[in-house]
Amino acid sequence: MPFIVIKHAILLPLLCLMLLAPIPLFSQPRARDEPVSLEPYWRQALGGEVLSLPHVQVQSAVVALDGGNIKAYSTIGTPLWNFTARGRISPFVTRSREGSSYISRTNGMFIAVNRAGRELWRRDLESPLTAKVVIGWDGRLFIPTEKKIFCYTASGNLLWIKTFESSFTTAPKLDRNGGILFTSENTIFRIDPFGNINSLTLSNPPSFVFLNENQQIVAVYSTGVIEIIKEEKSLPDEDHSEAQEETAPQEAMETPIQETPIPGFPARPLAAADRGNEIAAVLSDGRVTLVSVSERKILWTGNSHIREQGLRSENAAEIIFDDRGIYILSKSGATCFSSAGRRLWYTFLHDAAAVPAFGDDGILYSGGTDWILYAYKLEDRVLQQKTSIYGPVPEGSYGMDRPHAVFIPSIPLFENEVRNKLNAIRRAVNAGDVGTNEPEWVSFLMTLSSNRDSIVNKITSINLLGKLGSRETIPWLLNIFNRDNEPSVKAAAINAIGNIGVDPDGIAIQTFLFSVYQGSVRNEQILSAITSATGALCRFSGPPLSEMGIRLLNHLSVGNHPPIIKRQAERELISLK
């Protein structure tokens, strides 16, 4: 018996230590073994069938319906607005950083709708969208139709058009330089923001193309093969300064050098996305694979909801690859993996009319065949991004915020030459034939706008900057407003900002507010320009920018301001209702 007592005296502390010790995570049952059961966070009747996946941006979701309208809902399910295009629409909706929506009717009418559901402008493209619109870093739009790419400013001014011999086989997407990357049959095209084209012809058509961190093109084929494509030299676009519409060069292509293939995907990729030097893909058999391009190896492979459900394949899928992990979305459900390959959750959808969308706030949006939009809260993680008062801050800049020294030698010295160049720029801008001249012309106009010699030339150059429409020029225009002593020049700078239409950081409205509230602006011409520009910015962006603008317009509509300014401010306020 004494022996037994001693034994228990030794074992008891050991047992306590074992109970208090932390249990390793891998010893616990994995939640991934069973799908997450879905209970709607909220639901809303749509009144029509969803044409494509919802587009989630700026705390709201927009869906395109077969009835020819688009509807917006807040992230808590509140109906926000319903826009009717008055005709059938193509199944592509894109939203900009400030929440503007871009759609097209099937007859080719392209329509921009602001964050509050009001039409901003429309343009006839003659044929409908064939993929989503790509939004550039400064708000410009790259618009794909069957065999054309249009580039418009956010306020609807045409910058250039490119025409191709064949339809696009992969949808255009933004590359690391702020241009677009896509394929047409077995040719890869890269177009920079100003319309310069580089192209490469491969022996086989790729299914997906990416631009890695080393500025090399990575091609993924339907067989699962992955190759890094080395370009021997770039192929710049020819100068077509006299023509509004340019045909992309498709002859005399450079022969690319294809490196040793990277270990590819073990089945046909259904969808793929890249981040850094890694490519994630969901395969036709439902597996998910992550490949390191730089290390030339497969990092891991896992099973998505498609494979768990026993489906042979799906016709369409989307993949998101961000800081949180990798998300696989299809009509049959959704799956989330960590970047290290651990499956965090998966779930099944029933009777979804289109591929669902997954928001930065962890909510899955799915339009059902029962004409109901369902929202499911699947995780509490929120994507951390650098933001302003609207959406994510752009990844880069086109350098349109200042003149560049490389173009200074081309600036004319004599007055008649300056006038001739301004007239040539005006004709090209009005014709939508800016194209590759844009960087040089912006540098010229900025330099001229700060010249002290000719007020007329300054005003002309400022007006043209507004039509060129890059929001990167707003700080330059505000500097003219703050520093120039001539009222007509100040007014021109303000009107140019209104013509640009986009102020996602709110710096223009804040400057106008400060100037008016401090009483530093009393000139009627300047006040009139502030009133009209504030109305234009509010109409384009909607809240929260319009809340500041409405406060300014209310202030201008009362008090000791000139009667003409009060009436103008009242008209702008009415237009915002």
C-alpha positions as CSV (number, residue, x, y, z in Angstrom):
1,M,0.0,0.0,0.0
2,P,2.7,2.6,0.8
3,F,4.0,1.9,-2.7
4,I,0.7,2.8,-4.3
5,V,0.3,6.0,-2.3
6,I,3.8,7.2,-3.5
7,K,2.9,6.2,-7.1
8,H,-0.3,8.4,-7.0
9,A,1.6,11.2,-5.4
10,I,3.9,11.2,-8.4
11,L,1.3,10.8,-11.1
12,L,-1.1,13.4,-9.9
13,P,1.2,16.4,-10.6
14,L,2.0,15.0,-13.9
15,L,-1.6,14.6,-14.8
16,C,-2.3,18.2,-13.8
17,L,0.6,19.4,-15.9
18,M,-0.8,17.5,-18.9
19,L,-4.2,19.0,-18.4
20,L,-2.9,22.5,-18.2
21,A,-0.5,22.2,-21.1
22,P,-1.8,23.8,-24.4
23,I,-3.1,21.2,-26.9
24,P,-1.5,21.6,-30.4
25,L,-3.9,22.9,-33.0
26,F,-3.3,19.9,-35.3
27,S,-4.6,17.5,-32.7
28,Q,-8.0,19.0,-32.7
29,P,-10.7,17.9,-35.3
30,R,-10.5,19.9,-38.5
31,A,-13.6,22.0,-39.2
32,R,-12.9,21.5,-42.9
33,D,-14.2,17.9,-42.8
34,E,-17.8,19.1,-43.1
35,P,-19.2,21.9,-45.2
36,V,-20.4,25.1,-43.5
37,S,-24.2,25.2,-43.3
38,L,-25.6,28.4,-44.8
39,E,-28.1,30.6,-43.1
40,P,-28.8,33.8,-45.0
41,Y,-27.5,36.9,-43.3
42,W,-30.2,38.7,-45.3
43,R,-32.2,38.1,-48.5
44,Q,-33.9,40.4,-51.0
45,A,-36.3,39.7,-53.9
46,L,-34.8,40.9,-57.2
47,G,-37.7,40.7,-59.5
48,G,-35.6,39.0,-62.2
49,E,-32.9,36.5,-62.8
50,V,-29.2,37.4,-62.1
51,L,-27.2,37.5,-65.3
52,S,-23.7,37.4,-63.8
53,L,-21.9,37.5,-60.5
54,P,-22.7,40.5,-58.3
55,H,-20.0,43.2,-58.1
56,V,-19.1,44.1,-54.6
57,Q,-17.5,47.5,-53.9
58,V,-17.7,50.4,-51.5
59,Q,-19.9,48.6,-48.9
60,S,-22.6,47.6,-51.5
61,A,-23.4,45.0,-54.1
62,V,-24.7,45.6,-57.6
63,V,-26.4,42.9,-59.7
64,A,-27.4,42.8,-63.4
65,L,-30.8,41.3,-64.1
66,D,-32.3,39.8,-67.2
67,G,-35.0,42.5,-67.2
68,G,-32.5,45.1,-68.3
69,N,-31.9,46.7,-65.0
70,I,-29.2,46.7,-62.3
71,K,-30.0,46.9,-58.6
72,A,-27.8,47.9,-55.6
73,Y,-28.0,46.7,-52.0
74,S,-26.0,47.7,-48.9
75,T,-24.0,45.1,-47.1
76,I,-26.8,44.8,-44.5
77,G,-29.4,44.2,-47.2
78,T,-31.0,47.6,-47.6
79,P,-32.2,48.3,-51.2
80,L,-30.3,51.3,-52.4
81,W,-31.4,52.0,-56.0
82,N,-32.7,50.4,-59.2
83,F,-31.5,51.6,-62.6
84,T,-33.3,50.6,-65.8
85,A,-31.3,50.6,-69.0
86,R,-34.5,50.4,-71.1
87,G,-33.3,47.4,-73.0
88,R,-31.5,44.1,-72.6
89,I,-28.1,44.3,-71.1
90,S,-24.9,42.2,-71.5
91,P,-24.0,40.2,-68.4
92,F,-21.1,42.3,-67.3
93,V,-21.1,45.0,-64.5
94,T,-18.0,46.8,-63.4
95,R,-17.7,49.3,-60.5
96,S,-15.1,51.9,-60.2
97,R,-13.3,53.0,-57.0
98,E,-15.9,55.6,-56.2
99,G,-18.8,53.2,-56.9
100,S,-19.8,54.2,-60.4
101,S,-21.2,51.2,-62.4
102,Y,-20.6,50.5,-66.0
103,I,-22.9,48.4,-68.2
104,S,-23.9,48.1,-71.8
105,R,-27.1,47.2,-73.6
106,T,-26.9,44.4,-76.1
107,N,-27.2,47.0,-78.9
108,G,-23.8,48.4,-77.9
109,M,-25.0,51.4,-75.9
110,F,-22.5,51.9,-73.0
111,I,-23.9,53.5,-69.9
112,A,-22.2,54.9,-66.8
113,V,-24.3,55.0,-63.6
114,N,-23.2,56.8,-60.4
115,R,-23.1,55.5,-56.9
116,A,-26.7,56.7,-56.3
117,G,-28.1,55.0,-59.3
118,R,-28.3,58.0,-61.6
119,E,-27.1,57.9,-65.2
120,L,-23.9,60.0,-65.8
121,W,-23.4,59.5,-69.5
122,R,-23.8,57.1,-72.4
123,R,-21.8,56.3,-75.6
124,D,-22.7,54.2,-78.6
125,L,-20.0,51.5,-79.0
126,E,-22.0,49.7,-81.8
127,S,-21.5,46.3,-80.1
128,P,-21.9,45.2,-76.5
129,L,-19.4,44.4,-73.9
130,T,-17.6,41.0,-74.2
131,A,-16.0,41.2,-70.8
132,K,-15.8,43.4,-67.8
133,V,-14.6,47.0,-68.1
134,V,-11.1,47.4,-66.7
135,I,-10.6,50.5,-64.5
136,G,-7.2,52.3,-64.8
137,W,-5.3,53.8,-62.0
138,D,-6.5,57.4,-62.7
139,G,-10.1,56.3,-63.4
140,R,-9.8,55.8,-67.2
141,L,-11.9,52.9,-68.6
142,F,-10.6,50.2,-70.9
143,I,-13.7,48.9,-72.6
144,P,-13.7,45.6,-74.5
145,T,-16.2,44.8,-77.3
146,E,-16.0,42.0,-79.8
147,K,-12.8,43.1,-81.6
148,K,-12.1,46.6,-80.2
149,I,-10.7,48.2,-77.0
150,F,-12.0,51.7,-76.3
151,C,-10.3,53.9,-73.7
152,Y,-12.5,56.6,-72.2
153,T,-12.0,59.0,-69.3
154,A,-14.2,58.6,-66.3
155,S,-16.3,61.5,-67.5
156,G,-16.9,59.9,-70.9
157,N,-14.3,61.5,-73.2
158,L,-12.7,59.2,-75.8
159,L,-8.9,58.9,-75.7
160,W,-8.3,56.1,-78.2
161,I,-9.6,53.0,-79.9
162,K,-7.8,49.9,-81.0
163,T,-9.2,47.4,-83.5
164,F,-8.1,43.7,-83.8
165,E,-8.5,41.1,-86.4
166,S,-9.9,38.4,-84.1
167,S,-12.1,38.3,-81.0
168,F,-10.5,38.2,-77.5
169,T,-9.9,34.7,-76.1
170,T,-9.1,36.0,-72.6
171,A,-10.7,38.9,-70.9
172,P,-8.5,42.1,-70.6
173,K,-7.2,42.7,-67.1
174,L,-5.0,45.3,-65.4
175,D,-1.3,44.5,-65.5
176,R,1.4,45.7,-63.0
177,N,2.0,48.8,-65.1
178,G,-1.5,50.1,-65.2
179,G,-2.2,48.9,-68.7
180,I,-4.1,45.8,-69.9
181,L,-3.1,42.3,-70.8
182,F,-5.2,39.9,-72.9
183,T,-5.0,37.4,-75.7
184,S,-6.6,37.0,-79.1
185,E,-6.2,33.4,-80.3
186,N,-2.5,32.6,-79.8
187,T,-1.3,36.2,-79.6
188,I,-0.7,38.0,-76.3
189,F,-1.3,41.7,-76.3
190,R,-0.2,44.3,-73.8
191,I,-1.6,47.8,-74.2
192,D,-0.2,50.6,-72.0
193,P,-2.6,53.4,-70.7
194,F,-1.8,55.6,-73.7
195,G,-2.5,53.0,-76.4
196,N,1.1,51.7,-77.1
197,I,0.8,48.0,-78.1
198,N,3.3,45.2,-77.6
199,S,2.4,41.7,-78.8
200,L,3.8,38.2,-78.9
201,T,2.7,35.2,-80.9
202,L,2.9,31.8,-79.3
203,S,2.7,28.4,-80.9
204,N,-0.5,27.6,-78.9
205,P,-3.2,29.8,-77.5
206,P,-2.9,30.2,-73.7
207,S,-5.9,30.0,-71.4
208,F,-4.6,32.6,-68.9
209,V,-1.8,35.1,-69.0
210,F,-0.1,37.0,-66.2
211,L,2.7,39.5,-65.7
212,N,5.0,38.5,-62.9
213,E,7.1,40.7,-60.6
214,N,10.0,40.6,-63.1
215,Q,7.8,42.0,-65.8
216,Q,7.8,38.7,-67.6
217,I,4.7,37.2,-69.2
218,V,3.6,33.9,-67.7
219,A,1.3,31.8,-69.9
220,V,-1.0,29.0,-68.6
221,Y,-2.3,26.5,-71.2
222,S,-5.4,24.3,-71.2
223,T,-3.2,21.3,-70.7
224,G,-2.0,22.8,-67.4
225,V,1.4,23.6,-68.7
226,I,2.9,26.9,-67.4
227,E,5.7,28.8,-69.2
228,I,7.6,32.0,-68.6
229,I,7.7,33.9,-71.9
230,K,10.9,36.0,-72.5
231,E,10.5,38.7,-75.1
232,E,13.5,39.3,-77.4
233,K,12.5,42.9,-77.8
234,S,9.3,45.0,-77.5
235,L,7.2,45.7,-80.5
236,P,5.9,49.3,-80.2
237,D,2.8,50.4,-81.9
238,E,3.2,52.5,-85.1
239,D,2.3,56.2,-85.1
240,H,-1.2,56.7,-86.3
241,S,-1.7,60.3,-85.1
242,E,-4.0,61.2,-88.0
243,A,-6.5,58.4,-87.4
244,Q,-9.0,58.2,-84.6
245,E,-9.3,54.4,-84.8
246,E,-6.1,52.3,-85.1
247,T,-5.8,48.7,-86.1
248,A,-3.5,46.8,-83.9
249,P,-0.4,45.4,-85.7
250,Q,-0.8,41.6,-86.2
251,E,2.0,40.9,-88.6
252,A,5.8,40.6,-88.1
253,M,5.4,39.5,-84.5
254,E,8.4,38.8,-82.4
255,T,9.2,35.1,-81.8
256,P,9.2,34.7,-78.0
257,I,11.7,32.5,-76.1
258,Q,9.9,30.0,-74.0
259,E,11.8,28.9,-71.0
260,T,11.8,25.4,-69.5
261,P,8.2,24.7,-68.4
262,I,7.4,25.1,-64.8
263,P,5.7,22.1,-63.2
264,G,2.2,22.7,-64.3
265,F,-1.3,22.0,-63.1
266,P,-2.4,18.4,-63.0
267,A,-5.6,19.1,-64.9
268,R,-7.3,21.8,-67.0
269,P,-7.4,25.1,-65.2
270,L,-11.0,26.4,-64.8
271,A,-9.9,29.7,-63.3
272,A,-6.6,31.2,-62.2
273,A,-5.3,34.2,-60.3
274,D,-1.8,35.4,-59.5
275,R,-0.3,37.2,-56.5
276,G,3.4,38.1,-56.4
277,N,5.1,35.2,-58.1
278,E,2.5,32.6,-57.3
279,I,-0.4,31.4,-59.4
280,A,-3.5,29.7,-57.8
281,A,-5.9,27.8,-60.0
282,V,-9.1,25.7,-59.5
283,L,-9.0,22.8,-61.9
284,S,-11.7,21.1,-63.9
285,D,-11.8,18.2,-61.4
286,G,-12.4,20.5,-58.4
287,R,-8.8,20.5,-57.1
288,V,-7.1,23.7,-56.1
289,T,-3.3,24.1,-56.8
290,L,-0.8,26.8,-55.9
291,V,2.3,27.0,-58.0
292,S,5.4,29.1,-57.3
293,V,6.7,30.6,-60.5
294,S,10.0,31.8,-59.0
295,E,10.7,28.4,-57.3
296,R,9.3,26.4,-60.2
297,K,7.4,24.0,-58.1
298,I,3.9,23.1,-56.9
299,L,3.4,24.3,-53.3
300,W,0.3,22.5,-52.5
301,T,-2.9,20.9,-53.8
302,G,-6.3,20.7,-52.0
303,N,-10.0,19.8,-52.7
304,S,-12.6,22.5,-53.3
305,H,-16.3,22.2,-52.8
306,I,-16.6,21.1,-56.5
307,R,-14.6,18.0,-55.8
308,E,-16.2,17.4,-52.4
309,Q,-19.6,17.5,-54.1
310,G,-18.5,14.9,-56.6
311,L,-19.0,17.1,-59.6
312,R,-17.0,16.2,-62.7
313,S,-16.6,19.8,-63.7
314,E,-18.2,23.2,-63.7
315,N,-18.6,25.5,-66.7
316,A,-17.6,28.7,-64.9
317,A,-15.7,29.6,-61.7
318,E,-14.0,32.6,-60.2
319,I,-10.9,32.8,-58.0
320,I,-9.8,35.5,-55.5
321,F,-6.2,35.5,-54.3
322,D,-5.5,38.2,-51.7
323,D,-4.0,38.8,-48.3
324,R,-6.6,36.6,-46.6
325,G,-6.1,33.6,-48.8
326,I,-7.5,31.9,-51.9
327,Y,-11.3,31.8,-52.5
328,I,-12.9,29.5,-55.1
329,L,-16.4,30.5,-56.2
330,S,-18.8,28.6,-58.5
331,K,-22.5,28.1,-58.9
332,S,-22.3,25.0,-56.7
333,G,-20.6,26.8,-53.7
334,A,-17.5,28.4,-52.3
335,T,-14.2,27.3,-50.7
336,C,-11.5,29.2,-48.8
337,F,-7.9,28.2,-48.4
338,S,-5.1,29.9,-46.5
339,S,-2.1,30.8,-48.6
340,A,-0.3,27.9,-46.9
341,G,-2.8,25.4,-48.2
342,R,-5.1,24.8,-45.2
343,R,-8.7,24.5,-46.2
344,L,-10.5,27.0,-43.8
345,W,-14.0,26.3,-44.9
346,Y,-16.2,25.2,-47.8
347,T,-20.0,25.4,-48.5
348,F,-22.5,24.3,-51.1
349,L,-25.0,26.5,-52.9
350,H,-28.3,25.3,-54.5
351,D,-30.1,26.8,-57.4
352,A,-27.6,29.7,-57.9
353,A,-28.3,31.5,-61.2
354,A,-24.7,32.7,-61.6
355,V,-21.3,32.5,-59.9
356,P,-21.5,34.2,-56.5
357,A,-19.3,37.1,-55.3
358,F,-17.3,37.4,-52.2
359,G,-16.8,40.8,-50.6
360,D,-13.9,42.2,-48.6
361,D,-16.1,42.0,-45.5
362,G,-16.5,38.2,-45.6
363,I,-20.0,38.1,-47.1
364,L,-20.9,35.8,-50.0
365,Y,-23.5,37.2,-52.4
366,S,-25.5,34.8,-54.5
367,G,-28.4,35.4,-56.9
368,G,-30.8,32.4,-57.0
369,T,-32.9,31.0,-59.7
370,D,-35.8,32.0,-57.5
371,W,-35.0,35.6,-58.2
372,I,-33.7,36.3,-54.7
373,L,-30.3,37.7,-53.7
374,Y,-28.9,35.9,-50.7
375,A,-26.1,37.2,-48.5
376,Y,-24.2,34.8,-46.3
377,K,-21.7,35.8,-43.6
378,L,-18.9,33.2,-43.9
379,E,-16.0,34.8,-42.0
380,D,-15.2,37.8,-39.9
381,R,-11.9,38.6,-41.5
382,V,-11.8,41.9,-43.4
383,L,-9.4,42.6,-46.2
384,Q,-7.0,45.3,-45.1
385,Q,-6.4,47.8,-47.8
386,K,-5.2,51.4,-48.0
387,T,-8.3,53.3,-48.7
388,S,-9.5,56.9,-49.0
389,I,-13.1,58.1,-48.7
390,Y,-13.9,55.7,-51.5
391,G,-12.5,52.2,-52.3
392,P,-8.9,51.0,-52.5
393,V,-6.1,53.4,-53.4
394,P,-4.7,52.7,-56.9
395,E,-1.6,50.5,-57.0
396,G,0.4,53.1,-59.0
397,S,0.4,56.3,-60.9
398,Y,0.6,57.2,-64.6
399,G,2.8,60.3,-63.8
400,M,0.2,62.8,-64.9
401,D,0.6,64.9,-61.8
402,R,3.5,67.0,-63.2
403,P,5.3,67.9,-66.4
404,H,8.2,65.6,-67.4
405,A,11.5,67.0,-68.3
406,V,11.9,64.6,-71.3
407,F,9.1,66.5,-73.1
408,I,10.3,70.0,-72.3
409,P,12.6,70.4,-75.3
410,S,9.6,69.8,-77.6
411,I,7.6,72.8,-76.2
412,P,7.5,75.5,-78.9
413,L,9.1,78.9,-78.1
414,F,7.1,81.2,-80.4
415,E,3.5,82.4,-79.8
416,N,2.2,81.3,-83.2
417,E,3.7,77.8,-82.7
418,V,2.1,77.6,-79.3
419,R,-1.3,78.5,-80.7
420,N,-0.9,76.0,-83.6
421,K,-0.1,73.2,-81.1
422,L,-3.0,74.1,-78.9
423,N,-5.3,74.0,-81.9
424,A,-3.9,70.6,-82.9
425,I,-4.4,69.2,-79.4
426,R,-8.0,70.6,-79.2
427,R,-8.9,68.9,-82.5
428,A,-7.5,65.6,-81.4
429,V,-9.2,65.7,-78.0
430,N,-12.5,66.6,-79.6
431,A,-12.1,63.7,-82.1
432,G,-11.1,61.2,-79.4
433,D,-7.7,60.8,-81.0
434,V,-5.3,61.4,-78.1
435,G,-3.6,58.1,-77.8
436,T,0.1,57.9,-77.4
437,N,0.5,61.7,-77.4
438,E,-1.1,62.0,-74.0
439,P,2.0,62.1,-71.8
440,E,3.7,64.7,-74.0
441,W,0.5,66.8,-74.3
442,V,-0.2,66.8,-70.6
443,S,3.3,68.0,-69.9
444,F,3.0,70.7,-72.5
445,L,-0.4,71.9,-71.1
446,M,0.8,71.8,-67.5
447,T,3.8,73.9,-68.4
448,L,1.7,76.4,-70.4
449,S,-0.9,76.6,-67.6
450,S,1.9,77.9,-65.2
451,N,3.2,80.4,-67.8
452,R,2.8,84.0,-66.9
453,D,2.8,85.4,-70.4
454,S,-0.6,84.7,-72.0
455,I,-3.9,84.4,-70.0
456,V,-5.7,83.1,-73.0
457,N,-3.2,80.3,-73.6
458,K,-3.3,79.4,-69.9
459,I,-7.1,79.1,-69.9
460,T,-7.0,77.0,-73.1
461,S,-4.5,74.6,-71.7
462,I,-6.4,74.3,-68.4
463,N,-9.6,73.5,-70.3
464,L,-7.9,70.8,-72.3
465,L,-6.4,69.2,-69.1
466,G,-10.0,68.9,-67.9
467,K,-11.1,67.2,-71.1
468,L,-8.1,64.8,-70.9
469,G,-9.7,63.8,-67.7
470,S,-7.0,62.2,-65.5
471,R,-7.7,62.6,-61.8
472,E,-4.0,62.7,-61.3
473,T,-4.0,66.3,-62.6
474,I,-6.4,67.5,-59.8
475,P,-3.6,68.6,-57.4
476,W,-2.0,70.6,-60.2
477,L,-5.2,72.3,-61.0
478,L,-5.9,73.0,-57.3
479,N,-2.4,74.6,-57.1
480,I,-3.4,76.9,-59.9
481,F,-6.6,77.8,-58.1
482,N,-4.8,78.6,-54.9
483,R,-1.8,80.5,-56.4
484,D,-2.9,82.3,-59.5
485,N,-4.1,85.8,-59.1
486,E,-6.3,86.0,-62.3
487,P,-10.0,85.2,-61.5
488,S,-10.6,83.8,-65.0
489,V,-7.6,81.4,-64.6
490,K,-8.8,80.3,-61.2
491,A,-12.3,79.7,-62.6
492,A,-10.9,77.7,-65.5
493,A,-9.0,75.4,-63.1
494,I,-12.1,74.8,-61.0
495,N,-14.2,74.0,-64.2
496,A,-11.5,71.6,-65.3
497,I,-11.9,69.7,-62.1
498,G,-15.6,69.5,-62.6
499,N,-15.1,68.2,-66.1
500,I,-12.8,65.5,-64.8
501,G,-15.7,64.5,-62.6
502,V,-13.7,62.2,-60.2
503,D,-12.5,63.3,-56.8
504,P,-12.1,60.0,-54.8
505,D,-9.9,61.6,-52.2
506,G,-12.2,64.6,-51.7
507,I,-9.4,67.1,-51.9
508,A,-11.2,69.4,-54.4
509,I,-14.4,69.6,-52.4
510,Q,-12.4,70.2,-49.2
511,T,-10.5,73.0,-50.9
512,F,-13.7,74.6,-52.2
513,L,-15.3,74.3,-48.7
514,F,-12.4,76.0,-47.0
515,S,-12.2,78.8,-49.5
516,V,-15.9,79.7,-49.3
517,Y,-16.3,79.3,-45.6
518,Q,-13.2,81.4,-44.9
519,G,-14.6,84.1,-47.1
520,S,-11.4,84.2,-49.2
521,V,-13.5,83.8,-52.4
522,R,-15.8,86.7,-53.3
523,N,-15.4,86.9,-57.1
524,E,-18.6,86.0,-58.8
525,Q,-16.9,84.1,-61.7
526,I,-15.0,82.0,-59.2
527,L,-18.0,81.3,-57.1
528,S,-20.0,80.3,-60.1
529,A,-17.2,77.9,-61.1
530,I,-17.1,76.4,-57.6
531,T,-20.9,75.9,-57.7
532,S,-21.0,74.1,-61.0
533,A,-17.9,72.0,-60.3
534,T,-19.3,71.0,-56.9
535,G,-22.5,69.9,-58.5
536,A,-20.6,67.9,-61.1
537,L,-18.4,66.1,-58.6
538,C,-21.5,65.3,-56.4
539,R,-23.5,63.9,-59.3
540,F,-20.6,61.7,-60.3
541,S,-19.6,60.2,-57.0
542,G,-22.6,60.4,-54.7
543,P,-22.2,60.0,-51.0
544,P,-20.1,60.6,-48.9
545,L,-18.5,63.2,-51.2
546,S,-21.9,64.6,-52.1
547,E,-22.7,65.2,-48.4
548,M,-19.8,67.7,-48.2
549,G,-20.8,69.2,-51.5
550,I,-24.4,69.6,-50.5
551,R,-23.3,71.4,-47.4
552,L,-21.3,73.8,-49.6
553,L,-24.1,74.3,-52.0
554,N,-26.6,75.0,-49.2
555,H,-24.1,77.6,-47.9
556,L,-23.9,79.2,-51.3
557,S,-27.7,79.3,-51.7
558,V,-28.2,81.5,-48.7
559,G,-26.4,84.4,-46.9
560,N,-24.8,87.4,-48.6
561,H,-23.7,85.7,-51.8
562,P,-24.7,87.3,-55.1
563,P,-28.3,86.4,-56.2
564,I,-27.1,84.7,-59.4
565,I,-24.9,82.4,-57.3
566,K,-27.8,81.6,-55.0
567,R,-30.0,80.6,-57.9
568,Q,-27.2,78.5,-59.4
569,A,-26.6,76.7,-56.1
570,E,-30.4,76.0,-55.8
571,R,-30.4,74.5,-59.3
572,E,-27.5,72.3,-58.5
573,L,-29.2,71.1,-55.3
574,I,-32.3,70.2,-57.2
575,S,-30.3,68.2,-59.7
576,L,-28.9,66.1,-56.9
577,K,-32.3,65.0,-55.5
